[in-house]
């Protein structure tokens, strides 16, 4: 997951540098007034998103599999804990029932 995040950040940083160069060389339009920095960031985000979607498909699938495995482990642990609690509650109820008889 960390690898995927770092790769996304790398693609964004590359797009940011390219967009910055294009804006300051006059190829791409500048933002209005003081909004130039925000314009460059938004344009870089807009360009990097589809690039990341296509280029990082395999890495995203790998990260997704890892997340699903972690969620499945957590669910299994919760179910095991729930079963243990049920067993303890059943034993306590039986012990209380035998004590009152």
MMTF fields as JSON, N, C-alpha, C and O atoms, coordinates in Angstrom:
{
  "mmtfVersion": "1.0.0",
  "mmtfProducer": "UNKNOWN",
  "numBonds": 403,
  "numAtoms": 404,
  "numGroups": 101,
  "numChains": 1,
  "numModels": 1,
  "chainsPerModel": [1],
  "groupsPerChain": [101],
  "chainIdList": ["A"],
  "bondAtomList": [4, 2, 8, 6, 12, 10, 16, 14, 20, 18, 24, 22, 28, 26, 32, 30, 36, 34, 40, 38, 44, 42, 48, 46, 52, 50, 56, 54, 60, 58, 64, 62, 68, 66, 72, 70, 76, 74, 80, 78, 84, 82, 88, 86, 92, 90, 96, 94, 100, 98, 104, 102, 108, 106, 112, 110, 116, 114, 120, 118, 124, 122, 128, 126, 132, 130, 136, 134, 140, 138, 144, 142, 148, 146, 152, 150, 156, 154, 160, 158, 164, 162, 168, 166, 172, 170, 176, 174, 180, 178, 184, 182, 188, 186, 192, 190, 196, 194, 200, 198, 204, 202, 208, 206, 212, 210, 216, 214, 220, 218, 224, 222, 228, 226, 232, 230, 236, 234, 240, 238, 244, 242, 248, 246, 252, 250, 256, 254, 260, 258, 264, 262, 268, 266, 272, 270, 276, 274, 280, 278, 284, 282, 288, 286, 292, 290, 296, 294, 300, 298, 304, 302, 308, 306, 312, 310, 316, 314, 320, 318, 324, 322, 328, 326, 332, 330, 336, 334, 340, 338, 344, 342, 348, 346, 352, 350, 356, 354, 360, 358, 364, 362, 368, 366, 372, 370, 376, 374, 380, 378, 384, 382, 388, 386, 392, 390, 396, 394, 400, 398],
  "bondOrderList": [1, 1, 1, 1, 1, 1, 1, 1, 1, 1, 1, 1, 1, 1, 1, 1, 1, 1, 1, 1, 1, 1, 1, 1, 1, 1, 1, 1, 1, 1, 1, 1, 1, 1, 1, 1, 1, 1, 1, 1, 1, 1, 1, 1, 1, 1, 1, 1, 1, 1, 1, 1, 1, 1, 1, 1, 1, 1, 1, 1, 1, 1, 1, 1, 1, 1, 1, 1, 1, 1, 1, 1, 1, 1, 1, 1, 1, 1, 1, 1, 1, 1, 1, 1, 1, 1, 1, 1, 1, 1, 1, 1, 1, 1, 1, 1, 1, 1, 1, 1],
  "groupList": [{"groupName": "UNK", "atomNameList": ["N", "CA", "C", "O"], "elementList": ["N", "C", "C", "O"], "formalChargeList": [0, 0, 0, 0], "bondAtomList": [1, 0, 2, 1, 3, 2], "bondOrderList": [1, 1, 2], "singleLetterCode": "X", "chemCompType": "L-PEPTIDE LINKING"}],
  "groupTypeList": [0, 0, 0, 0, 0, 0, 0, 0, 0, 0, 0, 0, 0, 0, 0, 0, 0, 0, 0, 0, 0, 0, 0, 0, 0, 0, 0, 0, 0, 0, 0, 0, 0, 0, 0, 0, 0, 0, 0, 0, 0, 0, 0, 0, 0, 0, 0, 0, 0, 0, 0, 0, 0, 0, 0, 0, 0, 0, 0, 0, 0, 0, 0, 0, 0, 0, 0, 0, 0, 0, 0, 0, 0, 0, 0, 0, 0, 0, 0, 0, 0, 0, 0, 0, 0, 0, 0, 0, 0, 0, 0, 0, 0, 0, 0, 0, 0, 0, 0, 0, 0],
  "groupIdList": [1, 2, 3, 4, 5, 6, 7, 8, 9, 10, 11, 12, 13, 14, 15, 16, 17, 18, 19, 20, 21, 22, 23, 24, 25, 26, 27, 28, 29, 30, 31, 32, 33, 34, 35, 36, 37, 38, 39, 40, 41, 42, 43, 44, 45, 46, 47, 48, 49, 50, 51, 52, 53, 54, 55, 56, 57, 58, 59, 60, 61, 62, 63, 64, 65, 66, 67, 68, 69, 70, 71, 72, 73, 74, 75, 76, 77, 78, 79, 80, 81, 82, 83, 84, 85, 86, 87, 88, 89, 90, 91, 92, 93, 94, 95, 96, 97, 98, 99, 100, 101],
  "secStructList": [7, 2, 2, 2, 2, 2, 2, 2, 2, 2, 2, 2, 2, 2, 2, 2, 2, 2, 2, 2, 2, 2, 2, 2, 2, 6, 1, 1, 7, 7, 7, 1, 4, 4, 4, 2, 2, 2, 2, 2, 2, 2, 2, 2, 2, 2, 2, 2, 2, 2, 2, 2, 2, 2, 2, 6, 2, 2, 2, 2, 2, 2, 2, 2, 2, 2, 2, 2, 2, 2, 2, 2, 2, 2, 2, 2, 2, 2, 2, 2, 2, 2, 2, 2, 2, 2, 2, 2, 2, 2, 2, 2, 2, 2, 2, 2, 2, 2, 2, 2, 7],
  "xCoordList": [0.821, 0.0, 0.872, 0.569, 1.936, 2.839, 3.502, 3.693, 3.844, 4.48, 3.539, 3.962, 2.268, 1.28, 1.137, 1.094, 1.065, 0.933, 2.136, 1.989, 3.319, 4.525, 4.583, 5.042, 4.121, 4.099, 3.097, 3.365, 1.946, 0.965, 1.55, 1.393, 2.229, 2.849, 3.931, 4.086, 4.678, 5.712, 5.124, 5.65, 4.038, 3.381, 2.846, 2.976, 2.242, 1.748, 2.889, 2.762, 4.003, 5.142, 5.683, 6.025, 5.762, 6.211, 5.275, 5.725, 3.974, 2.99, 3.067, 2.909, 3.308, 3.413, 4.585, 4.461, 5.708, 6.884, 6.618, 6.969, 5.995, 5.7, 4.72, 4.934, 3.648, 2.652, 3.277, 3.03, 4.08, 4.737, 5.596, 5.575, 6.345, 7.177, 6.35, 6.717, 5.248, 4.386, 3.737, 3.624, 3.313, 2.674, 3.686, 3.409, 4.842, 5.83, 6.531, 7.136, 6.454, 6.997, 5.951, 6.268, 4.71, 3.65, 2.858, 1.952, 3.165, 2.438, 1.036, 0.063, 0.934, -0.366, -0.758, 0.111, -2.055, -2.487, -2.194, -2.194, -1.945, -1.735, -3.076, -4.094, -3.075, -4.29, -4.581, -3.755, -5.743, -6.134, -5.57, -5.721, -4.939, -4.425, -3.429, -2.433, -3.721, -2.831, -3.137, -2.561, -4.019, -4.428, -3.517, -3.845, -2.401, -1.538, -1.044, -1.028, -0.646, -0.166, -1.254, -1.012, -2.455, -3.571, -3.923, -4.244, -3.862, -4.143, -3.168, -3.576, -1.904, -0.886, -1.146, -1.06, -1.463, -1.729, -2.965, -2.939, -4.033, -5.262, -5.061, -5.553, -4.351, -4.082, -3.222, -3.451, -2.234, -1.389, -2.22, -2.029, -3.141, -4.018, -4.903, -5.093, -5.435, -6.314, -5.583, -6.166, -4.34, -3.565, -3.046, -3.03, -2.622, -2.015, -3.031, -2.669, -4.286, -5.29, -5.497, -5.394, -5.784, -5.957, -4.661, -4.687, -3.532, -2.249, -2.045, -1.679, -2.28, -2.146, -3.123, -2.777, -4.342, -5.352, -4.903, -5.114, -4.291, -3.867, -2.53, -2.39, -1.565, -0.197, -0.085, 0.667, -0.814, -0.67, -1.74, -2.011, -2.344, -3.426, -2.97, -3.653, -1.833, -1.362, -1.02, -1.328, -0.392, -0.026, -1.283, -1.326, -2.283, -3.546, -4.235, -4.777, -4.217, -4.805, -4.069, -4.688, -2.744, -1.942, -2.28, -2.434, -2.393, -2.736, -4.143, -4.399, -5.041, -6.415, -6.462, -7.203, -5.683, -5.625, -5.107, -5.633, -4.093, -3.551, -4.603, -4.725, -5.352, -6.378, -7.472, -7.927, -7.897, -8.932, -8.447, -9.213, -7.186, -6.637, -6.635, -6.974, -6.258, -6.258, -7.67, -7.889, -8.619, -10.011, -10.524, -11.207, -10.209, -10.637, -10.043, -10.721, -8.765, -8.134, -8.823, -9.078, -9.122, -9.785, -11.172, -11.572, -11.905, -13.226, -13.127, -13.938, -12.131, -11.95, -11.619, -12.137, -10.77, -10.432, -11.653, -11.86, -12.457, -13.667, -14.637, -15.246, -14.78, -15.679, -15.171, -15.957, -13.852, -13.273, -13.508, -13.854, -13.324, -13.577, -15.045, -15.378, -15.917, -17.353, -17.73, -18.548, -17.148, -17.42, -16.937, -17.616, -15.76, -15.228, -16.127, -16.376, -16.616, -17.509, -18.809, -19.334, -19.334, -20.557, -20.341, -21.203, -19.192, -18.893, -18.798, -19.308, -18.154, -18.013, -19.384, -19.686, -20.211, -21.552, -22.395, -23.142, -22.295, -23.046, -22.608, -23.444, -21.286, -20.778, -21.24, -21.585, -21.246, -21.683, -23.175, -23.598, -23.96, -25.39, -25.644, -26.504, -24.891, -25.054, -24.647, -25.311, -23.549, -23.078, -24.087, -24.304, -24.688, -25.678, -26.943, -27.58, -27.315, -28.485, -28.289, -29.229, -27.09, -26.794, -26.73, -27.109, -26.26, -26.139, -27.518, -27.704, -28.474, -29.805, -30.661, -31.715, -30.226, -31.012, -30.798, -31.395],
  "yCoordList": [-1.187, 0.0, 1.261, 2.231, 1.238, 2.381, 2.592, 3.724, 1.501, 1.593, 2.273, 3.137, 1.88, 2.47, 3.969, 4.776, 4.328, 5.74, 6.548, 7.653, 5.996, 6.698, 6.833, 7.849, 5.819, 5.899, 6.961, 7.694, 7.042, 8.087, 9.469, 10.372, 9.628, 10.917, 11.26, 12.421, 10.253, 10.478, 10.942, 11.856, 10.311, 10.735, 12.152, 12.962, 12.457, 13.813, 14.825, 15.89, 14.498, 15.419, 15.654, 16.782, 14.603, 14.763, 15.651, 16.519, 15.438, 16.282, 17.718, 18.653, 17.899, 19.244, 19.997, 21.173, 19.329, 19.963, 20.309, 21.397, 19.384, 19.632, 20.784, 21.669, 20.788, 21.86, 23.192, 24.208, 23.193, 24.427, 24.977, 26.173, 24.083, 24.514, 25.051, 26.053, 24.402, 24.859, 26.206, 27.055, 26.404, 27.674, 28.809, 29.878, 28.58, 29.661, 29.911, 30.965, 28.954, 29.212, 29.849, 30.276, 29.913, 30.565, 29.626, 30.082, 28.335, 27.384, 27.143, 27.114, 26.972, 26.798, 28.144, 28.937, 28.403, 29.694, 29.818, 28.826, 31.038, 31.317, 31.463, 31.712, 31.308, 31.527, 33.014, 33.847, 33.333, 34.732, 35.302, 34.69, 36.431, 37.11, 36.262, 35.792, 36.075, 35.303, 33.808, 33.065, 33.358, 31.953, 31.061, 29.896, 31.569, 30.794, 29.499, 28.457, 29.544, 28.337, 27.284, 26.103, 27.717, 26.775, 26.207, 25.025, 27.052, 26.614, 25.513, 24.517, 25.685, 24.694, 23.375, 22.306, 23.445, 22.229, 21.506, 20.288, 22.238, 21.611, 20.992, 19.897, 21.683, 21.149, 19.886, 18.923, 19.897, 18.709, 17.541, 16.403, 17.809, 16.75, 16.19, 14.979, 17.083, 16.676, 15.807, 14.874, 16.102, 15.33, 14.026, 12.991, 14.072, 12.891, 11.8, 10.624, 12.158, 11.153, 10.089, 8.902, 10.458, 9.393, 8.645, 7.458, 9.347, 8.663, 7.595, 6.463, 7.949, 6.985, 5.833, 4.68, 6.139, 5.098, 4.046, 2.853, 4.476, 3.545, 2.89, 1.67, 3.689, 3.18, 2.292, 1.317, 2.611, 1.888, 0.823, 0.44, 0.346, -0.638, -1.891, -2.337, -2.46, -3.689, -3.436, -4.255, -2.314, -1.988, -1.754, -2.141, -1.13, -0.887, -2.218, -2.398, -3.138, -4.461, -5.2, -5.859, -5.085, -5.719, -5.129, -5.862, -3.814, -3.154, -3.552, -3.732, -3.687, -4.084, -5.485, -5.734, -6.384, -7.748, -7.731, -8.442, -6.934, -6.843, -6.31, -6.805, -5.313, -4.737, -5.767, -5.893, -6.502, -7.523, -8.608, -9.074, -9.008, -10.019, -9.518, -10.267, -8.26, -7.701, -7.633, -7.958, -7.217, -7.146, -8.537, -8.707, -9.527, -10.899, -11.415, -12.098, -11.087, -11.501, -10.85, -11.507, -9.566, -8.862, -9.456, -9.646, -9.748, -10.363, -11.722, -12.048, -12.515, -13.831, -13.694, -14.452, -12.744, -12.516, -12.067, -12.519, -11.192, -10.744, -11.896, -12.015, -12.734, -13.887, -14.863, -15.418, -15.071, -15.96, -15.388, -16.128, -14.076, -13.452, -13.549, -13.793, -13.357, -13.437, -14.847, -15.015, -15.86, -17.252, -17.545, -18.23, -17.027, -17.227, -16.574, -17.148, -15.374, -14.689, -15.461, -15.562, -16.007, -16.807, -18.044, -18.406, -18.704, -19.901, -19.573, -20.322, -18.469, -18.056, -17.728, -18.105, -17.03, -16.673, -17.928, -18.015, -18.9, -20.15, -20.916, -21.441, -20.982, -21.675, -20.983, -21.645, -19.655, -18.922, -19.146, -19.259, -19.21, -19.433, -20.848, -21.047, -21.834, -23.221, -23.323, -24.001, -22.649, -22.697, -22.032, -22.501, -20.965, -20.269, -21.102, -21.122, -21.792, -22.656, -23.845, -24.256, -24.413, -25.549, -25.104, -25.864, -23.896, -23.398, -23.133, -23.299, -22.731, -22.421, -23.677, -23.633, -24.801, -26.034, -26.748, -27.8],
  "zCoordList": [0.0, 0.0, 0.0, -0.694, 0.771, 0.82, -0.539, -0.982, -1.181, -2.504, -3.503, -4.272, -3.487, -4.385, -4.107, -5.035, -2.846, -2.471, -2.931, -3.454, -2.734, -3.168, -4.686, -5.207, -5.384, -6.841, -7.307, -8.259, -6.636, -6.976, -6.737, -7.559, -5.6, -5.298, -6.318, -6.696, -6.761, -7.772, -9.095, -9.731, -9.504, -10.746, -10.602, -11.519, -9.446, -9.221, -9.245, -9.85, -8.59, -8.562, -9.968, -10.322, -10.763, -12.141, -12.942, -13.692, -12.787, -13.478, -12.988, -13.773, -11.698, -11.138, -11.755, -12.1, -11.893, -12.495, -13.956, -14.412, -14.692, -16.102, -16.256, -17.086, -15.469, -15.552, -15.162, -15.812, -14.112, -13.688, -14.832, -15.123, -15.47, -16.595, -17.75, -18.363, -18.049, -19.142, -18.835, -19.719, -17.598, -17.226, -17.263, -17.808, -16.693, -16.637, -17.971, -18.164, -18.888, -20.221, -21.133, -22.243, -20.664, -21.419, -22.318, -23.015, -22.328, -23.161, -22.607, -23.361, -21.291, -20.621, -20.01, -19.646, -19.896, -19.348, -17.859, -17.13, -17.421, -15.998, -15.304, -15.95, -13.986, -13.207, -13.102, -13.474, -12.601, -12.444, -11.152, -10.094, -11.215, -10.021, -9.255, -9.804, -7.965, -7.092, -7.097, -6.303, -7.962, -7.957, -8.793, -9.017, -9.253, -10.137, -9.491, -10.147, -8.233, -7.547, -7.443, -7.691, -7.075, -6.972, -8.343, -8.466, -9.375, -10.742, -11.158, -11.754, -10.851, -11.221, -10.495, -11.1, -9.206, -8.421, -8.952, -9.133, -9.201, -9.695, -11.076, -11.348, -11.93, -13.266, -13.182, -13.914, -12.287, -12.099, -11.562, -11.991, -10.627, -10.116, -11.222, -11.333, -12.026, -13.119, -14.142, -14.694, -14.39, -15.358, -14.746, -15.413, -13.479, -12.867, -12.533, -12.494, -12.292, -11.912, -12.993, -12.685, -14.24, -15.241, -15.562, -15.886, -15.472, -15.702, -14.637, -14.954, -13.373, -12.279, -12.438, -12.178, -12.866, -13.032, -14.033, -13.817, -15.119, -16.168, -15.82, -15.911, -15.427, -15.226, -13.988, -13.996, -12.939, -11.67, -11.456, -10.318, -12.523, -12.399, -11.65, -10.728, -12.029, -11.381, -9.914, -9.048, -9.645, -8.262, -7.413, -6.245, -7.992, -7.285, -6.976, -5.886, -7.925, -7.697, -6.583, -5.747, -6.58, -5.529, -4.159, -3.183, -4.094, -2.834, -2.396, -1.205, -3.346, -3.032, -2.435, -1.484, -2.986, -2.459, -1.019, -0.163, -0.754, 0.607, 1.577, 2.697, 1.154, 2.023, 2.303, 3.44, 1.275, 1.452, 2.416, 3.26, 2.294, 3.203, 4.644, 5.561, 4.852, 6.204, 6.769, 7.936, 5.953, 6.409, 6.752, 7.762, 5.937, 6.218, 7.522, 8.29, 7.776, 9.037, 10.226, 11.236, 10.112, 11.207, 11.451, 12.6, 10.376, 10.524, 11.205, 12.072, 10.812, 11.421, 12.902, 13.722, 13.252, 14.659, 15.452, 16.579, 14.881, 15.568, 15.775, 16.838, 14.775, 14.888, 15.945, 16.713, 15.983, 17.001, 18.395, 19.316, 18.558, 19.856, 20.239, 21.399, 19.261, 19.527, 19.961, 20.865, 19.331, 19.697, 21.104, 21.868, 21.453, 22.801, 23.834, 24.894, 23.533, 24.464, 24.628, 25.737, 23.534, 23.611, 24.458, 25.26, 24.289, 25.071, 26.552, 27.384, 26.89, 28.288, 28.868, 30.0, 28.102, 28.574, 28.767, 29.741, 27.866, 28.002, 29.244, 29.98, 29.478, 30.67, 31.946, 32.925, 31.936, 33.113, 33.358, 34.508, 32.314, 32.465, 32.992, 33.849, 32.474, 32.965, 34.422, 35.206, 34.798, 36.173, 37.108, 38.226, 36.661, 37.48, 37.596, 38.649, 36.517, 36.538, 37.448, 38.128, 37.483, 38.348, 39.802, 40.694, 40.057, 41.427, 42.021, 43.227, 41.216, 41.743, 41.879, 42.513, 41.294, 41.403, 42.681, 42.908]
}
